[in-house]
Amino acid sequence: EETRAREKEREKELELRRNMQRETEREEKEKDRRENEQRERKQEKETERKVLEEGEHVRARERELREVGERERERELHEVRENERTQVLEEVKTAEVRLEATNRELARELLEMRERERAQNQEIATEKAREQVRTNERAREREMEKERERIREGEIERLKRIAENADRERQRAEREQDREKR
């Protein structure tokens, strides 16, 4: 009877050790799961930060390209103007040799007309360019807002899933505790 009692005592000790080991393993798994979730959240935040930084770089590069394009157009326009001026001056000199008085008047009228036309064309082109820039900016803002909304919705869905998983884990743990108590 003493031997049986000792064996039963040993079996109880072994069962207690096994239960403690299972509990330790469960705690370690839970700790690992929490650490993984933290790592995932950090990675998601880092990814979001990188996306935002990349967006800033892209916008800065777009601004830079627009400015370079504008300077290039201004330079080309200046060259065209210079070429036109040179051409008109040559035409005026040739015309002065033939019909000096008449041609001076015609050249003056021609220059005025071209300047008015250039000014009008430039105003029209400038306004069209401004309107196009405004339209593009509005479209870009709408797209960015849609993207932010998609990201928010994805984040909400992810958080819902995490909450549902946590609830399931909690319920499972409660069921296991109830079983162990029984």
Salt bridges, closest charged atoms under 4 A:
GLU2 OE1 - ARG6 NH2 3.04
GLU13 OE1 - ARG17 NH2 3.96
GLU15 OE1 - ARG18 NH1 3.18
GLU23 OE1 - ARG26 NH1 2.61
GLU30 OE2 - ARG33 NH2 2.17
GLU30 OE2 - ARG34 NE 3.58
GLU37 OE2 - ARG33 NH1 2.43
GLU44 OE1 - ARG158 NE 2.86
GLU46 OE2 - ARG49 NH2 2.15
GLU53 OE2 - ARG49 NH1 2.20
GLU56 OE2 - ARG59 NH2 2.39
GLU62 OE1 - ARG140 NE 3.83
GLU64 OE2 - ARG61 NH1 2.83
GLU72 OE2 - ARG75 NH2 2.19
GLU79 OE2 - ARG75 NH1 2.35
GLU82 OE2 - HIS78 NE2 3.91
GLU82 OE2 - ARG85 NH1 2.53
GLU84 OE1 - ARG118 NE 2.80
GLU96 OE2 - ARG104 NE 3.84
GLU100 OE2 - ARG104 NH2 2.38
GLU105 OE1 - ARG108 NH1 2.79
GLU115 OE2 - ARG118 NH1 2.49
GLU127 OE2 - ARG134 NH2 3.03
GLU131 OE1 - ARG134 NH2 3.01
GLU131 OE2 - ARG138 NH2 3.40
GLU143 OE2 - LYS146 NZ 3.95
GLU145 OE1 - ARG148 NH2 3.25
GLU145 OE2 - ARG152 NH2 3.68
GLU147 OE1 - ARG150 NH2 2.62
GLU149 OE1 - ARG152 NH1 2.71
GLU155 OE2 - ARG158 NH2 2.64
GLU157 OE2 - LYS160 NZ 3.90
GLU164 OE1 - ARG168 NH2 3.79
ASP167 OD1 - ARG170 NH2 3.83
GLU169 OE1 - ARG172 NH2 2.73
GLU174 OE2 - ARG170 NH1 3.00
GLU176 OE1 - ARG26 NE 3.43
GLU176 OE2 - ARG172 NH1 2.39
GLU180 OE2 - ARG26 NH2 3.33
